[in-house]
């Protein structure tokens, strides 16, 4: 990710309530490369699964028995935290398709 790569994509997924933000390391990745988009999609998936294992009661209290509801929402939030230009590259490189596969 051109300008974003020096940063940690704090997936700046702003978590609700008292839960911590979910963080996704995007350092060194270029969204213009298919392999890097796949790496980021995998990192987002892993981070959302781990975050939701601990905090899903905060995000999806009515769906506690369905962890995929929380994970899907956190993946969505992470995706929308990418700058628009990086999101377009991520989509073109197949990252969004991979992210939706989980």
N, C-alpha and C positions, 0 to 999 in steps of 0.2 A: 504494500500500500504506500504509494509514493510518500506523501507528507505525513500520513498517519502512522507509518511503520515505526517511527521512533517512539511512539506512544504505546502504552498498553491500552488496548481497546477495553476500557473499563466497562466494556460492553455496556459501559456506563449505564448499564441496566439498572436504573434507579429502582431499587427494591422498595416495596411498600412497607409501611410501618417501621418496626425496629429491626428488620432483617438487614444484613449487610448487602452492599451492592455485589453483583456477580461480576467477576473479572475474567477476561479472556486475553491471553497473551497473543498479540498480533505482530510482535516485533519480527522484522526480517522477511515478512511476507509481502508479495506483490499480487494484488487481486487481478491483475492482467494475465496471470499464469494459472492455468487450470489446476495444476498440482497444488499451488499455494491456496487457491480457493477451497480445494478439498480439505487441506490441512486446517484452515480456519473453520470450515463447517464442522469438522470432527472436534475441534477444540470447543466450539460453541456447544455442541451436543454434549460433550463430556462435562463442561462447566454447568450446563443447565440441569443435567441429571444429578450431579453432586450437590448443587445449590438446592434443588427441590427436595432431595433426600432429607435435608435438614430444615428447610424453611417453607415447605409448601403449604403448611397450615396458615401462614401469613398471606400468601398470594391467592390460594384457591381453597378457602376454608370449607366450601360446600362440596368440594370434590376430593376430599382427603384420600379416598380409596382409589383414585385415578391419577397416579403420578404423571401420566402423559399429558394431562391438561395443564399442569404447572410447567412441565418441560417445554411444551409447545409454546406457551406464552413467553417464557424466558428466551427461547430461541427467536421468537418474533421481536422481542424487545432488543435483543442483541443485534439482530439484522438492521433494525431501524436506527441504531446508534452509529452505524457506519455513515460517513459522509456520503451525500448523494452520488458523487462521482465514483466513489469506491464501491457503493452498492451496485451501480450499473456494471462496473467491471466484474464484480463478484457474480452477478447474474449471468453475464456473457460467458464467464469462465465455468459456469455450471454449478457454482456454489449454492445458489438458492435451491436448485433441484435436489442437490445432495442433502441440504439442511432439511428440506421437507420430507425426505425419504425416512428420516429417523422417526 
